[in-house]
Amino acid sequence: MNVLEYSRYLKSDRWKRTRLRKLLKDGRWRTNGNYVKCDGCDEFVYAGTVEIHHKHYRTIDNEILSDLAIYCPDCHAREHGKPESTDLSATSAAELMEEVMRDLLIRELKTREQAPA
């Protein structure tokens, strides 16, 4: 898979479902449900800003959840050898909206899981 294909994959519904499954199955959530622990620094991070990291690229498009890690943006950047960035001004409005929508979806799915059958 080349960089362009990988970039498209990360925008696909399939990846969004895999990402959500990882958060719901393996995420260590704070009691109020808005924060999840980073696998790197073990700190609670707002769920809308966590990033799912591929530990390797052998199973792209067919990931096993154990091949993925939940990272805060700084730990994810460190994992890829990039400088840390906690400056939200660098984030576009569209990216922030996507994160908010992701957070709302996570809450909705958690609510459905907890609802009596």
Phi, psi and omega in degrees: 000127179273177185298319180296315178297319179296317178299317177296318180300317181295345177261357185281157175298325180300312179295320180299321177292319179297315179301315180295318177301317179299314181297316183287323184278315188251352181293136176262097190271144171287155185310320182284352173081001181261352184230142180230148181281138175284135178289343181274300185261352179065023177262151174286136182230143176305129186301330180288350182247355181293155180236141178262124185255133172279119178292333173206173185246015181288333185248023179306136180074004176206044187295145167262135186303330179289349176276359184243152176232151177259116183234150166286163181304322181293315179294323179295317177299316179300318181301328180263009177071026180256158177295147178290148179216112176251011181277104181291344180295340179281348182271132181285161178299322180296319178294319178296318179297319178298320179294319179296315180297321178298317179297318179297320179296318179300314179299316180298315180294321178295320178298317179296321179295327184273346182288140179296145182283000000 
